Amino acid sequence: MGAQQVREGFEALYGAAPDGVWAAPGRVNLIGEYTDFNEGFVMPLALPHTAVAAVSRREDGVLRLHSADIEGPVVELHVDELAPLGDTGWAAYPAGVVWALRSAGHVVTGADVHLASTVPTGAGLSSSAALEVVTALALSDLFGLGLTPQEVARFAQRAENDFVGVPCGIMDQTASASCTEGHVLHLDCRDQSVRQVPFDLPAHGLQLLVVDSRVKHALGDGEYAERRTGCEEGARVLGVPFLRDVPYEDLDASLARLSDERVRRYVRHVVSDDHRVERVIGLLDAGDVRAIGPVLTEGHASLRDDLRISCPELDLVVATANEAGALGARMTGGGFGGSAVVLVEAADADTVTKAVEEAFAAAGFTAPRVFPAVPSAGARRLEG
């Protein structure tokens, strides 16, 4: 939904024009999964799909929230009464941002918000981060907070961690806030330093497909938190602050020190996936883009076998795509459903897409949604 439609929706709801309209994208992660909360490395890119927010500032402490995508009336809250882990449904994401900003001492005295999003929900493409980031950017602008993209990301993450209750890392929010068009973002999750890496696939005759398996994932159900806890246990036993501090060349020796088979698998995935990010960076810098394909497939095997967060639908995407001529593929995001990324020769995109669709039909699965991942711009003000 475009800025004009969201502006008009705001006017119909609240009886006046908004102070401005903002957008923040969803993201897909090329490589580096479950590494962010281990202070490791990730490589997301922003998608063209965005959450768009029309927002006006209020001075009376009232926060009114409405989504064009969800049936229901305007949710009316008071900024002084916002409390973590309340049952506010989808509105917890933007409300959590207000809470996080106010908790840090920023003066936010209320707002009217109307949201609409084209980021698929439950597909592992960070629809929640897009809602958080677009809200944080709008409030920063309207209340003169002057937040940097990194600060926007941190407040958005705090909203999700402490207000909503999902212990996610910083990747999704940073990608939404900081990505640039035509690039993949190399993010160091320890110090939040970023590097924009050129990712011009058409120049190489390539395309990156996103395959939404239509299996809805929910990270709040404990599976994500269990793996995070297991990673923290591995770091504790190995005597390092975070698994990022385990050198890849010492991985075998480190694994030998872990008696818990589950923790050992998690550690092997995280340390090796950090190394895969470094390999992909090296290949992109060298202009050898096709060579990242096998690294993606290798990453999927690790997510499937060590982290155990894949599902039959995602495994079918990867196997079928590779058999049909893809250069490589892997599931992406938090897992237990969601999406996969598939690197293909542009000329083979339709063939690979058809093969995956036919495989899903033969297996009796819901038809997948397939679309190209076009590296797009991060959060920005559209109007006002």
C-alpha positions as CSV (number, residue, x, y, z in Angstrom):
1,M,0.0,0.0,0.0
2,G,1.4,3.4,-1.0
3,A,1.8,6.6,1.0
4,Q,-1.2,8.2,-0.5
5,Q,-3.5,5.3,0.4
6,V,-2.2,5.3,4.0
7,R,-2.5,9.1,4.2
8,E,-6.1,8.8,3.1
9,G,-6.8,6.0,5.5
10,F,-5.4,8.2,8.4
11,E,-7.6,11.1,7.4
12,A,-10.7,8.9,7.3
13,L,-9.9,7.5,10.7
14,Y,-8.8,10.6,12.6
15,G,-10.4,13.4,10.7
16,A,-7.3,15.3,9.8
17,A,-4.2,15.0,7.7
18,P,-1.1,13.2,9.3
19,D,2.0,15.1,10.2
20,G,3.9,12.8,7.9
21,V,4.2,9.3,6.3
22,W,7.1,6.9,6.8
23,A,8.1,3.5,5.5
24,A,10.4,0.7,6.8
25,P,11.1,-2.5,4.9
26,G,11.0,-6.2,5.7
27,R,14.2,-8.1,5.2
28,V,15.5,-11.4,4.0
29,N,18.8,-12.8,5.4
30,L,21.3,-14.0,2.8
31,I,23.5,-15.8,5.3
32,G,24.2,-15.8,9.1
33,E,21.4,-17.3,11.1
34,Y,21.1,-17.3,14.9
35,T,24.4,-15.6,15.0
36,D,23.1,-12.1,15.9
37,F,22.4,-12.7,19.6
38,N,25.8,-14.5,19.7
39,E,27.4,-11.2,18.8
40,G,28.4,-12.6,15.4
41,F,27.9,-11.6,11.8
42,V,24.8,-11.5,9.5
43,M,24.1,-10.4,5.9
44,P,20.6,-9.2,5.4
45,L,19.1,-7.2,2.6
46,A,16.0,-5.1,2.6
47,L,13.0,-6.1,0.5
48,P,10.7,-3.8,-1.5
49,H,7.9,-4.8,0.8
50,T,7.3,-2.2,3.5
51,A,5.3,-1.2,6.5
52,V,4.0,2.3,5.9
53,A,2.9,4.6,8.8
54,A,1.0,7.8,8.7
55,V,1.5,9.5,12.1
56,S,0.6,12.7,13.9
57,R,2.0,14.0,17.2
58,R,-0.2,14.3,20.2
59,E,0.4,16.3,23.4
60,D,-2.2,14.7,25.7
61,G,-0.6,11.3,26.4
62,V,-3.0,9.4,24.2
63,L,-1.7,6.8,21.8
64,R,-4.1,5.7,19.1
65,L,-3.0,2.8,16.8
66,H,-4.8,1.3,13.8
67,S,-3.8,-1.3,11.1
68,A,-5.4,-1.4,7.7
69,D,-4.4,-5.1,7.6
70,I,-6.2,-6.4,10.7
71,E,-9.9,-6.3,11.4
72,G,-10.7,-4.2,14.4
73,P,-11.2,-0.7,15.8
74,V,-8.6,1.8,16.7
75,V,-6.5,0.6,19.7
76,E,-6.4,3.5,22.2
77,L,-3.8,3.4,25.0
78,H,-2.2,6.0,27.3
79,V,1.6,6.4,27.2
80,D,1.8,6.6,31.0
81,E,0.1,3.2,31.3
82,L,2.2,1.2,28.8
83,A,3.6,-1.9,30.5
84,P,5.6,-4.9,29.1
85,L,4.1,-8.2,28.2
86,G,0.5,-6.9,28.2
87,D,-2.0,-8.4,25.8
88,T,-2.3,-5.8,23.1
89,G,-1.9,-8.1,20.0
90,W,-0.3,-6.6,17.0
91,A,-0.4,-3.1,18.6
92,A,2.3,-4.3,21.1
93,Y,5.0,-3.7,18.4
94,P,4.4,0.1,17.9
95,A,3.3,0.6,21.5
96,G,6.5,-1.1,22.7
97,V,8.5,1.4,20.7
98,V,6.8,4.3,22.6
99,W,7.4,2.5,25.9
100,A,11.1,1.9,25.0
101,L,11.7,5.6,24.0
102,R,10.0,6.9,27.1
103,S,11.8,4.4,29.3
104,A,15.1,5.9,28.0
105,G,14.0,9.4,28.9
106,H,12.8,10.6,25.5
107,V,9.8,12.9,25.6
108,V,7.0,11.2,23.6
109,T,3.6,12.6,24.5
110,G,1.3,10.6,22.4
111,A,0.5,9.9,18.7
112,D,-2.1,8.9,16.2
113,V,-0.8,6.1,14.0
114,H,-2.3,4.4,11.0
115,L,-0.3,1.5,9.5
116,A,-0.4,-0.7,6.5
117,S,2.1,-3.3,5.5
118,T,3.0,-5.4,2.4
119,V,5.6,-7.5,4.3
120,P,4.2,-11.0,4.5
121,T,3.5,-12.0,8.1
122,G,4.7,-15.3,9.5
123,A,7.1,-15.7,6.5
124,G,10.3,-15.0,8.4
125,L,10.7,-11.7,6.6
126,S,10.6,-9.4,9.7
127,S,7.1,-7.9,9.5
128,S,7.3,-7.1,13.2
129,A,10.7,-5.3,12.9
130,A,9.3,-3.2,10.0
131,L,6.4,-2.1,12.3
132,E,8.8,-1.2,15.1
133,V,11.3,0.6,12.9
134,V,8.7,2.7,11.0
135,T,7.2,3.7,14.3
136,A,10.6,4.6,15.9
137,L,11.6,6.7,12.9
138,A,8.3,8.6,12.7
139,L,8.5,9.4,16.5
140,S,12.1,10.4,16.2
141,D,11.2,12.9,13.5
142,L,8.0,14.2,15.1
143,F,9.5,14.7,18.6
144,G,12.9,15.9,17.4
145,L,14.8,13.0,18.9
146,G,17.5,12.8,16.2
147,L,17.9,9.1,16.4
148,T,20.6,7.5,14.2
149,P,19.6,4.3,12.2
150,Q,21.5,2.3,14.8
151,E,19.6,3.9,17.7
152,V,16.3,3.4,15.9
153,A,17.2,-0.3,15.6
154,R,18.2,-0.6,19.3
155,F,14.9,0.9,20.4
156,A,12.9,-1.3,18.0
157,Q,14.8,-4.4,19.4
158,R,14.1,-3.4,23.0
159,A,10.4,-3.1,22.1
160,E,10.4,-6.6,20.8
161,N,12.6,-8.1,23.6
162,D,11.3,-6.4,26.7
163,F,7.8,-5.3,25.7
164,V,6.5,-8.0,23.4
165,G,8.7,-10.7,25.0
166,V,10.6,-12.2,21.9
167,P,14.3,-12.5,22.6
168,C,15.4,-11.6,19.1
169,G,18.8,-10.2,18.2
170,I,19.5,-6.9,16.5
171,M,19.7,-8.0,12.9
172,D,16.1,-7.6,11.7
173,Q,15.7,-4.0,13.1
174,T,19.1,-3.0,11.8
175,A,18.4,-4.3,8.4
176,S,15.1,-2.4,8.3
177,A,16.7,0.8,9.5
178,S,20.0,0.8,7.7
179,C,20.0,-1.2,4.4
180,T,20.5,0.6,1.1
181,E,19.3,-0.1,-2.3
182,G,21.4,-2.5,-4.4
183,H,23.4,-3.7,-1.4
184,V,23.5,-6.4,1.2
185,L,24.3,-5.3,4.7
186,H,27.3,-6.9,6.5
187,L,26.5,-6.3,10.1
188,D,28.8,-6.9,13.1
189,C,26.3,-7.6,15.9
190,R,28.9,-6.9,18.6
191,D,29.4,-3.2,17.9
192,Q,26.6,-2.7,15.3
193,S,29.1,-1.5,12.7
194,V,27.8,-1.9,9.2
195,R,29.2,-2.2,5.7
196,Q,27.1,-1.9,2.6
197,V,28.3,-4.6,0.2
198,P,27.3,-4.2,-3.5
199,F,24.9,-6.9,-4.5
200,D,24.0,-6.2,-8.2
201,L,22.8,-9.6,-9.2
202,P,21.3,-8.6,-12.6
203,A,24.8,-7.4,-13.6
204,H,26.0,-11.0,-13.2
205,G,22.9,-12.5,-14.9
206,L,21.6,-13.8,-11.5
207,Q,18.5,-13.6,-9.4
208,L,17.7,-14.3,-5.7
209,L,14.3,-15.8,-5.2
210,V,12.4,-15.8,-2.0
211,V,10.1,-18.8,-1.5
212,D,7.5,-18.3,1.2
213,S,6.6,-21.8,2.3
214,R,3.3,-20.5,3.7
215,V,4.1,-22.4,6.9
216,K,3.5,-19.8,9.6
217,H,6.3,-19.4,12.1
218,A,5.9,-18.0,15.6
219,L,9.1,-17.2,17.5
220,G,7.3,-16.5,20.7
221,D,6.5,-20.2,21.3
222,G,9.7,-21.0,23.1
223,E,11.7,-22.8,20.4
224,Y,13.8,-19.7,19.6
225,A,14.4,-18.9,23.2
226,E,15.4,-22.5,23.9
227,R,18.2,-22.3,21.2
228,R,19.3,-19.0,22.6
229,T,19.6,-20.4,26.0
230,G,21.5,-23.4,24.6
231,C,24.0,-21.1,22.9
232,E,24.5,-19.1,26.1
233,E,25.2,-22.4,27.9
234,G,27.8,-23.3,25.2
235,A,29.6,-20.0,25.7
236,R,29.6,-20.4,29.4
237,V,31.1,-23.9,29.3
238,L,33.7,-22.8,26.7
239,G,34.6,-19.8,28.9
240,V,33.9,-17.1,26.3
241,P,31.5,-14.1,26.5
242,F,29.7,-15.2,23.3
243,L,30.0,-17.9,20.7
244,R,31.4,-15.2,18.3
245,D,34.6,-15.5,20.4
246,V,35.1,-19.2,19.5
247,P,37.6,-19.2,16.6
248,Y,36.5,-21.3,13.6
249,E,39.9,-23.1,13.5
250,D,39.3,-24.2,17.1
251,L,35.8,-25.4,16.5
252,D,36.6,-29.2,16.7
253,A,38.5,-28.8,19.9
254,S,35.8,-26.6,21.4
255,L,33.1,-29.1,20.5
256,A,35.0,-31.9,22.2
257,R,34.7,-30.0,25.5
258,L,30.9,-30.0,25.3
259,S,29.1,-33.0,26.9
260,D,25.5,-31.9,26.0
261,E,24.8,-33.1,22.5
262,R,22.2,-30.5,21.9
263,V,24.5,-27.6,23.0
264,R,27.2,-29.1,20.9
265,R,25.0,-28.9,17.8
266,Y,24.0,-25.3,18.4
267,V,27.6,-24.3,18.9
268,R,28.7,-26.0,15.7
269,H,26.0,-24.2,13.8
270,V,26.7,-20.7,15.1
271,V,30.5,-20.8,14.8
272,S,30.4,-22.3,11.3
273,D,27.7,-19.9,10.2
274,D,29.8,-17.0,11.3
275,H,32.5,-18.5,9.1
276,R,30.1,-18.8,6.2
277,V,29.3,-15.1,6.4
278,E,33.1,-14.4,6.1
279,R,33.3,-16.7,3.1
280,V,30.4,-15.0,1.4
281,I,31.9,-11.6,2.0
282,G,35.2,-12.7,0.5
283,L,33.4,-14.1,-2.6
284,L,31.3,-11.0,-3.2
285,D,34.4,-8.8,-2.8
286,A,36.2,-11.0,-5.4
287,G,33.2,-10.7,-7.8
288,D,32.7,-14.5,-7.6
289,V,28.9,-14.2,-6.9
290,R,28.0,-17.6,-8.3
291,A,30.3,-19.3,-5.8
292,I,28.1,-18.2,-2.8
293,G,25.5,-20.7,-4.0
294,P,27.1,-23.8,-2.4
295,V,27.7,-21.8,0.8
296,L,24.0,-21.2,1.1
297,T,23.2,-24.9,0.6
298,E,25.8,-25.8,3.2
299,G,24.2,-23.3,5.6
300,H,20.8,-25.0,5.1
301,A,22.2,-28.4,6.1
302,S,23.5,-26.8,9.3
303,L,20.2,-25.2,10.1
304,R,18.4,-28.5,9.3
305,D,20.7,-30.9,11.1
306,D,22.5,-28.9,13.9
307,L,20.0,-26.2,14.8
308,R,17.0,-28.3,13.8
309,I,14.8,-25.4,12.8
310,S,13.8,-26.4,9.3
311,C,10.6,-28.2,8.3
312,P,9.6,-30.5,5.4
313,E,8.4,-27.7,3.2
314,L,11.6,-25.7,3.5
315,D,13.7,-28.9,3.0
316,L,11.7,-29.6,-0.2
317,V,12.3,-26.1,-1.5
318,V,16.0,-26.4,-1.1
319,A,16.3,-29.9,-2.5
320,T,13.9,-29.3,-5.5
321,A,15.5,-25.9,-6.4
322,N,19.0,-27.4,-6.4
323,E,17.9,-30.4,-8.5
324,A,16.2,-28.0,-11.0
325,G,19.5,-26.1,-11.5
326,A,19.7,-23.5,-8.8
327,L,23.2,-22.4,-7.7
328,G,22.3,-22.8,-4.0
329,A,19.5,-22.4,-1.5
330,R,18.7,-22.3,2.2
331,M,16.0,-21.6,4.6
332,T,16.2,-18.1,6.1
333,G,14.9,-16.4,9.2
334,G,13.9,-17.9,12.5
335,G,12.8,-21.2,11.1
336,F,9.9,-23.6,11.9
337,G,8.3,-22.4,8.7
338,G,8.8,-19.1,6.9
339,S,10.9,-18.7,3.8
340,A,13.9,-19.9,1.8
341,V,16.3,-18.0,-0.5
342,V,17.3,-19.5,-3.8
343,L,20.2,-18.2,-6.0
344,V,19.5,-18.9,-9.6
345,E,20.7,-17.9,-13.1
346,A,18.2,-15.3,-14.2
347,A,17.4,-17.4,-17.2
348,D,16.5,-20.4,-14.9
349,A,14.2,-18.5,-12.5
350,D,11.0,-19.6,-14.1
351,T,12.1,-23.2,-14.4
352,V,13.2,-23.4,-10.8
353,T,10.0,-21.7,-9.6
354,K,7.8,-24.1,-11.6
355,A,9.8,-27.1,-10.2
356,V,9.2,-26.0,-6.6
357,E,5.5,-25.3,-7.2
358,E,5.0,-28.7,-8.7
359,A,6.9,-30.4,-5.9
360,F,4.7,-28.7,-3.3
361,A,1.6,-29.7,-5.2
362,A,2.8,-33.3,-5.5
363,A,3.5,-33.4,-1.7
364,G,0.1,-31.9,-0.9
365,F,1.5,-28.7,0.6
366,T,-0.1,-25.3,0.3
367,A,1.2,-23.6,-2.8
368,P,4.3,-21.4,-2.0
369,R,4.6,-17.8,-2.8
370,V,7.8,-17.0,-4.9
371,F,9.1,-13.6,-5.7
372,P,12.5,-12.0,-6.5
373,A,14.5,-10.4,-3.6
374,V,15.4,-7.0,-4.9
375,P,17.9,-5.3,-2.5
376,S,16.0,-2.1,-1.5
377,A,16.2,1.0,0.7
378,G,15.9,1.0,4.4
379,A,13.5,3.1,6.6
380,R,12.8,6.6,5.3
381,R,10.3,9.5,5.4
382,L,8.0,9.5,2.4
383,E,5.9,12.6,3.0
384,G,5.5,15.6,5.3
